[in-house]
Amino acid sequence: MSDAKVNSEADGGESTFTVIVAALANLGIAVAKAVAGLISGSSAMLSEAAHSVADTVTEVMLLTALKRSEKPADEDHPLGYGPERYIWAMLASIATFVGGAVFSLYDGVHTLIAGEELGNPLVSYVVLGVAFLLEGYSLRTGVKQVRREASRLRVPDTYYLRHTPDTAVKAVVMEDSAALIGLLLAAGGLLGGQLTGSGVWDGIASCLIGLLLVYVAWVLGRSNAQLLIGRPLPPAVRAGVREELKSVPHIVDVLELTTLIQGPAEILIAAKVDFRDMATAAEVEWACEEAEAQLRERFPSVRRVYLDPTPGREQRERRRERQHPGS
C-alpha cells in the first residue's frame, strides 16, 4: 500500500471520528435545548435547539460525504468519487442555513413583534452550561486535528483552516465555534429578560444567532462551491511542483501546469513538458516515471500525474522558419 493511500485512509478515519463526536454531542444537546426552551418559553433557547438540529443533520450529511467519497475509481468514474464529498458538504451548508438560520431569524422577529411570556430560566441555564461543555469537547477534537495537519504541512493553523480541502473538519470547527457563541448569546438573552422582565432581549439574541448561522452557511457553501468548480493548488505549492518537474533529468521546461484538488488527499497534476531535444523515447518515458515518483514523495496527496511531451518555444520557431522561410 502506498504512503499516499495510507495517509489518505488515516486522514479519512480521523475526519470521520471528528464528525461522529460532533454529531453525538449535537443530537443530545438539541433535545435538551428543545425541552428547556419549552419550559422557559425562551425563543433564544428554541433557536439554539434548531441550531443543534441543523448541526446534527449537517454532520449526518458529512458522514455520508466521507463514506461515499472513499469509493474506489471504476470504469464509469475513472477519476474516483472524491468530489462527491463536496456535493454532500454543500447540502450540509444549505441545511445549516434553512434549518438553523431561517428558523432563528423567524422566531427572533416573531418574539420582537408579538412578545413572549417568560418562564423559569433555571433549566435553560443548566442546559446551556452542559451544552457548552459538550460543544467545547467537540470543538477541541476538531481543533486538535487542524493543529496536527497544520503542523505536518508547516503552515499556521488559521491558514490551514481557511484553505483546507477537508471541508468536513472545517464544518465541524466552524459550527462548534458558532455553537459556543450562540450559547453565550442565548444566555445573554435569558439574563436580559430576567433583569428587565422583557422578552425583547431574547428576541434580539435569537436574531443574532440566526445571523451567525447565515455567516457560517455562507462560508462553508462558498468553500464547497470553489472545490466543486475546481480549485487549484495554492501558488506556493504550484511553484514547488514546477521546481520538482524541472529537476528531473531530460526535462527542460514546464510550459503549462494544471493542478486540481479532487479531495483532501487527492491531487491531480497535468503538465505540458518540454523535453531535451536529443532525448530518446526511452529516456522520455523514464523521465516521466521519475517525475511522478518525485512529486509523490514531496507531495504525498498527489494521486494522478499526466505529462504531455510538448515542443518548446525555440523548437516551434525553428519549425515555423523551415515551413515559411523569409516570413
C-alpha positions in Angstrom: 0.0 0.0 0.0 1.4 3.4 -1.0 2.2 6.1 1.5 -0.3 8.4 -0.1 -3.0 5.8 0.3 -2.0 5.2 4.0 -2.1 9.0 4.7 -5.5 9.3 2.9 -7.0 6.5 5.0 -5.6 7.9 8.2 -6.9 11.4 7.4 -10.3 10.0 6.5 -10.5 8.0 9.7 -9.6 11.0 11.8 -12.1 13.2 10.0 -14.8 10.5 10.5 -14.1 10.4 14.2 -14.3 14.2 14.5 -17.6 14.3 12.7 -19.1 11.5 14.8 -18.1 13.2 18.0 -19.8 16.4 16.8 -22.9 14.6 15.7 -23.4 12.7 19.0 -22.8 15.9 21.0 -25.3 17.9 18.9 -28.0 15.3 19.0 -28.1 15.2 22.8 -27.8 19.0 23.0 -30.7 19.5 20.6 -33.1 17.5 22.7 -32.1 19.2 25.9 -32.4 22.7 24.4 -35.8 22.0 23.0 -37.1 20.8 26.4 -35.5 23.8 28.2 -36.9 26.2 25.6 -40.5 24.9 26.0 -40.2 25.1 29.8 -38.7 28.5 29.9 -40.6 30.0 26.9 -37.3 31.3 25.6 -37.2 31.9 21.8 -33.4 32.1 22.0 -33.3 28.6 23.5 -35.7 27.3 20.8 -33.4 28.9 18.2 -30.4 27.2 19.8 -32.4 23.9 19.6 -32.9 24.5 15.9 -29.2 25.3 15.6 -28.3 22.0 17.1 -30.8 20.1 15.0 -29.3 21.7 11.9 -25.8 20.8 13.1 -26.8 17.2 13.6 -28.3 17.0 10.1 -25.1 18.6 8.8 -22.9 16.0 10.5 -25.0 13.1 9.1 -24.5 14.6 5.6 -20.8 15.0 6.2 -20.6 11.3 7.3 -22.4 10.4 4.1 -19.9 12.5 2.2 -16.9 10.9 3.8 -18.1 7.4 3.1 -19.3 7.9 -0.5 -16.1 9.7 -1.5 -14.0 6.8 -0.3 -15.3 4.5 -3.1 -12.5 3.4 -5.5 -12.3 4.6 -9.1 -14.2 2.5 -11.6 -14.9 2.4 -15.3 -17.8 4.9 -15.0 -15.8 7.2 -12.7 -12.1 6.9 -13.7 -11.0 9.8 -11.5 -12.8 8.4 -8.5 -15.6 9.7 -6.3 -13.6 12.3 -4.3 -15.5 15.4 -5.4 -18.8 13.8 -4.2 -17.9 14.8 -0.7 -18.2 18.4 -1.7 -21.7 17.9 -3.1 -22.9 16.5 0.3 -21.0 19.2 2.2 -22.8 21.8 0.1 -26.1 20.3 1.0 -25.0 20.3 4.7 -24.3 24.1 4.5 -27.8 24.6 3.0 -29.2 22.5 5.9 -27.4 24.9 8.3 -29.0 27.9 6.6 -32.5 26.5 6.2 -32.7 24.5 9.4 -31.0 26.9 11.8 -30.6 30.4 10.4 -34.1 30.8 8.9 -35.9 29.4 12.0 -33.8 31.5 14.4 -34.4 34.7 12.4 -38.2 34.0 12.1 -38.5 33.1 15.8 -36.5 36.2 16.8 -38.5 38.6 14.7 -41.8 37.0 15.9 -40.7 37.5 19.5 -39.8 41.1 18.9 -43.2 41.8 17.3 -45.5 39.6 19.4 -43.5 39.4 22.6 -43.3 36.3 24.8 -44.1 35.1 28.3 -41.0 34.4 30.3 -41.0 31.2 32.3 -38.4 29.7 34.7 -35.0 30.1 33.1 -33.2 27.8 35.6 -33.5 24.7 33.4 -32.2 26.7 30.4 -29.1 27.9 32.3 -28.3 24.3 33.3 -28.8 23.0 29.7 -26.7 25.9 28.4 -23.9 25.0 30.8 -23.9 21.3 29.9 -24.2 22.2 26.2 -21.2 24.5 26.5 -19.0 21.7 27.9 -20.1 19.2 25.2 -19.7 21.7 22.4 -16.3 22.6 23.8 -15.2 19.0 23.8 -16.4 18.5 20.2 -14.6 21.7 19.2 -11.4 20.6 20.9 -11.4 17.3 18.9 -11.7 19.3 15.6 -9.1 21.9 16.6 -6.6 19.1 17.6 -6.9 17.6 14.1 -6.5 21.1 12.5 -3.3 21.7 14.5 -1.9 18.3 13.7 -2.5 18.7 10.0 -1.2 22.3 10.0 1.9 21.2 11.8 2.5 18.4 9.3 2.2 20.8 6.4 4.2 23.5 8.3 1.6 26.3 7.9 -0.3 28.4 10.5 -3.5 26.8 12.0 -5.7 29.7 10.6 -4.2 29.3 7.1 -4.9 25.6 7.1 -8.4 26.1 8.3 -9.1 28.7 5.7 -7.6 26.8 2.7 -8.1 23.1 3.7 -9.9 20.9 1.2 -11.1 18.8 4.1 -14.4 20.7 4.4 -15.8 18.1 6.9 -13.3 19.2 9.6 -13.8 22.9 8.6 -17.5 22.5 9.0 -17.2 20.9 12.5 -14.8 23.6 13.7 -16.8 26.5 12.4 -20.2 25.1 13.5 -18.9 24.2 17.0 -17.3 27.7 17.3 -20.6 29.2 16.2 -22.5 27.0 18.7 -20.4 28.3 21.6 -21.0 31.9 20.6 -24.7 31.1 20.2 -24.9 29.6 23.7 -23.4 32.8 25.1 -25.9 34.8 23.1 -28.8 32.7 24.4 -27.6 33.1 28.0 -27.4 36.8 27.4 -31.0 36.9 26.2 -32.2 34.9 29.2 -30.3 37.2 31.6 -31.6 40.3 29.9 -35.1 39.0 30.2 -34.6 38.3 33.8 -33.2 41.7 34.6 -35.8 43.7 32.6 -38.8 41.4 32.5 -38.9 42.0 28.8 -38.7 39.3 26.0 -37.0 41.8 23.7 -33.5 40.7 24.7 -34.5 37.1 24.0 -35.7 38.0 20.5 -32.5 40.0 19.8 -30.4 37.0 20.9 -32.4 34.8 18.6 -31.9 37.1 15.6 -28.1 37.3 16.3 -27.9 33.5 16.4 -29.7 33.4 13.0 -27.2 36.0 11.5 -24.3 33.9 12.9 -25.6 30.8 11.2 -26.1 32.7 7.9 -22.4 33.6 8.0 -21.3 30.0 8.8 -23.6 28.7 6.0 -22.2 31.2 3.5 -18.5 30.5 4.3 -19.0 26.7 4.1 -21.1 27.0 1.0 -18.5 29.2 -0.8 -15.7 26.8 0.2 -17.5 23.8 -1.2 -18.6 25.7 -4.4 -15.0 26.6 -5.1 -13.9 22.9 -4.8 -16.8 21.7 -6.9 -15.9 24.1 -9.7 -12.3 23.1 -9.5 -9.7 24.7 -7.1 -6.0 24.5 -8.0 -3.2 24.1 -5.5 -2.0 27.3 -3.8 0.6 29.4 -5.8 3.5 28.3 -3.5 2.7 24.6 -3.9 2.4 25.1 -7.7 5.8 26.7 -7.7 7.1 23.6 -5.8 5.6 21.3 -8.4 7.3 23.2 -11.3 10.6 23.1 -9.4 10.3 19.4 -8.8 9.5 18.7 -12.5 12.3 20.8 -13.8 14.8 19.0 -11.5 14.2 15.7 -13.4 16.8 14.8 -16.0 15.9 15.4 -19.6 13.1 17.9 -18.7 14.0 21.4 -20.0 10.9 23.4 -19.0 7.3 23.2 -17.9 5.3 25.1 -20.5 1.8 24.7 -18.9 0.8 23.4 -15.5 -2.7 22.4 -14.4 -3.4 21.3 -10.8 -6.7 20.2 -9.4 -7.8 19.4 -5.9 -10.2 16.4 -6.1 -10.3 15.7 -2.3 -8.4 16.3 0.9 -5.8 13.7 -0.1 -6.4 13.6 -3.9 -4.4 15.9 -6.2 -4.3 15.7 -10.0 -1.3 17.2 -11.8 -1.2 17.7 -15.6 1.6 19.5 -17.5 2.9 20.2 -20.9 6.6 19.5 -20.7 9.5 20.4 -22.9 12.0 17.5 -23.0 15.6 17.7 -24.2 15.7 17.6 -28.0 18.1 14.7 -28.1 16.4 12.6 -25.5 15.3 9.1 -26.7 11.8 7.8 -26.4 13.0 5.5 -23.6 14.6 8.5 -21.7 11.4 10.4 -22.0 9.4 7.5 -20.6 11.8 7.1 -17.7 11.8 10.8 -17.1 8.0 10.7 -16.8 8.3 7.9 -14.2 10.9 9.7 -12.3 8.9 13.0 -12.3 5.8 11.1 -10.9 7.9 9.4 -8.2 9.5 12.7 -7.1 6.1 14.5 -7.0 4.5 11.7 -4.9 7.5 11.8 -2.5 7.4 15.5 -2.0 3.6 15.8 -2.1 2.0 12.6 -0.6 -1.5 13.7 -1.6 -0.7 13.5 -5.4 -2.7 10.7 -6.9 -2.5 11.3 -10.6 0.2 12.8 -12.8 -0.2 13.3 -16.6 2.8 14.7 -18.6 2.4 15.7 -22.2 5.7 16.0 -24.2 5.4 19.3 -26.0 7.9 21.2 -28.2 9.4 24.2 -26.6 9.2 27.8 -27.9 12.6 27.6 -29.7 11.6 24.4 -31.5 8.3 25.9 -32.6 10.1 29.0 -34.0 12.6 26.8 -35.9 9.8 24.7 -37.3 7.9 27.9 -38.4 11.1 29.2 -40.1 11.6 26.0 -42.0 7.9 25.9 -43.2 7.8 29.6 -44.0 11.3 30.8 -44.9 11.8 34.5 -45.1 8.4 35.3 -43.5 
